[in-house]
Amino acid sequence: MILFDGDELGGPLDLVFGLPLHPLVVHAAVVLVPLVALSALAMSYWPSFSRKYGKPILILAVVAQLSLFLAKSSGEPFEERLGKEVERHAEFGETAPLTFIPLLVLLFIRWRMDRSGATVGSARVRRLVSVLLAAAAILALVYIYLTGHSGAESVWGWLGKN
């Protein structure tokens, strides 16, 4: 049984168990990014939530970031394999991993601040981090939606036309 199969189209990670890698890792991103973003919104409002669940959320955020980059890197070989033009989806897919980086950084900062207690940073700094974290979470949600919707439309859009 071949676990990873590379050919002239893709590379060593083009196929997993004979299935294209891109649709597999995309599902991880589509589930984890909203989960992390919604958790980040809760962390920005409730320090107790951050203290209790911050570490597992950070771990999920790192996995989400990795899945975003893996989805991005496996998208081009998948596009070649499909033989379809998915320009709009590809543009969103290029940007989506970059929009998640601020969320990951701000999650870590917020968790460290809340873990250390209310004595870390002034109230103004804590508020600023919360507002930036909420904005980063919303940005990540918007981009994962736009990327996923454009990808689904490019693959399944023919259904609505028939």
C-alpha positions in Angstrom: 0.0 0.0 0.0 1.4 3.4 -1.0 0.8 6.1 1.6 2.3 9.1 -0.3 2.5 9.1 -4.0 4.2 11.8 -6.0 4.2 12.2 -9.7 5.1 14.7 -12.3 2.1 16.9 -11.4 2.5 17.3 -7.8 5.2 16.3 -5.5 5.8 13.8 -2.7 2.6 14.9 -0.9 0.3 15.1 -3.9 -1.7 12.0 -3.0 -2.5 10.2 0.3 -3.8 6.7 0.0 -4.6 7.5 -3.6 -6.7 10.5 -2.7 -5.7 14.1 -3.5 -4.2 15.8 -0.4 -5.9 19.2 -0.9 -9.5 18.2 -0.2 -8.3 16.3 2.9 -6.4 19.1 4.5 -9.0 21.7 3.5 -11.5 20.0 5.8 -9.2 20.4 8.7 -8.8 24.1 8.0 -12.6 24.6 7.5 -13.3 23.0 10.9 -10.4 24.3 13.0 -10.2 28.0 11.8 -13.8 28.8 12.9 -13.4 26.8 16.1 -10.3 28.7 17.0 -11.7 32.1 15.9 -14.9 31.6 18.0 -12.8 30.5 20.9 -10.6 33.6 20.4 -13.7 35.8 20.6 -14.6 34.1 24.0 -11.0 34.6 25.2 -11.1 38.2 24.3 -14.1 38.7 26.5 -13.6 36.2 29.4 -10.1 36.0 30.9 -11.3 32.9 32.9 -12.1 31.1 29.6 -8.6 32.1 28.4 -6.9 30.7 31.6 -8.9 27.5 31.5 -8.9 26.7 27.7 -6.1 28.8 26.3 -3.4 26.1 26.0 -5.7 23.6 24.0 -6.9 26.5 21.9 -3.3 27.5 21.1 -2.5 23.9 20.1 -5.5 23.8 17.8 -4.5 27.2 16.4 -1.1 25.9 15.5 -2.6 22.8 13.8 -5.1 25.1 12.0 -2.2 27.3 10.7 -0.3 24.2 9.5 -3.4 22.9 7.8 -3.9 26.3 6.1 -0.3 26.3 4.7 -0.6 22.6 3.7 -3.9 23.3 1.9 -2.3 26.3 0.1 0.7 24.3 -1.0 -1.3 21.3 -2.1 -3.8 23.5 -4.0 -1.8 24.1 -7.1 -1.1 20.4 -7.9 -4.8 19.7 -7.2 -5.8 22.4 -9.7 -3.5 20.9 -12.3 -4.9 17.5 -11.6 -8.5 18.8 -12.0 -7.7 20.8 -15.1 -10.1 23.5 -14.0 -9.4 27.2 -13.6 -10.1 28.3 -10.0 -8.5 31.7 -10.0 -10.8 33.4 -7.4 -10.4 30.5 -5.0 -6.6 30.4 -5.5 -6.4 34.1 -4.7 -8.4 33.7 -1.5 -6.3 30.5 -0.7 -3.1 32.5 -1.1 -4.3 35.1 1.5 -6.1 32.9 4.0 -3.0 31.4 5.8 -1.6 34.9 6.2 -4.8 36.3 7.8 -4.5 33.6 10.5 -1.0 34.5 11.6 -2.1 37.7 13.6 -4.8 35.6 15.3 -2.3 33.0 16.3 0.1 35.7 17.7 -2.7 37.6 19.5 -4.1 34.4 21.0 -0.7 33.6 22.5 -0.3 37.2 23.9 -3.9 37.1 25.3 -3.3 33.7 26.9 0.0 34.8 28.5 -1.6 37.9 29.9 -4.6 36.1 31.3 -2.4 33.2 32.6 -0.3 35.6 34.5 -3.3 37.4 36.0 -4.6 40.9 35.8 -1.3 42.5 36.9 0.2 42.0 33.4 -0.2 45.1 31.2 -2.3 48.1 31.9 -6.1 47.9 31.5 -5.7 49.9 28.2 -3.2 47.4 26.8 -5.4 44.5 27.8 -8.4 46.1 26.1 -6.3 46.8 23.0 -5.2 43.2 22.8 -8.8 42.0 23.2 -10.1 44.3 20.5 -7.3 43.3 18.1 -7.9 39.6 18.9 -11.6 40.0 18.1 -10.8 41.8 14.9 -8.3 39.1 13.9 -10.8 36.3 14.7 -13.4 38.0 12.5 -10.9 38.5 9.7 -10.0 34.8 9.8 -13.6 33.8 9.8 -14.3 36.0 6.8 -11.4 34.6 4.8 -12.0 31.0 5.6 -15.6 31.5 4.5 -14.6 33.3 1.2 -11.9 30.7 0.4 -14.1 27.7 1.2 -17.2 29.1 -0.6 -15.2 30.0 -3.7 -13.6 26.5 -3.7 -16.9 24.7 -3.2 -18.5 26.8 -5.9 -15.7 26.0 -8.4 -16.1 22.3 -7.7 -19.9 22.0 -7.2 -21.2 25.2 -9.0 -22.3 23.2 -12.0 -25.1 21.7 -9.8 -27.0 25.0 -9.6 -26.8 25.5 -13.3 -28.5 22.2 -14.1 
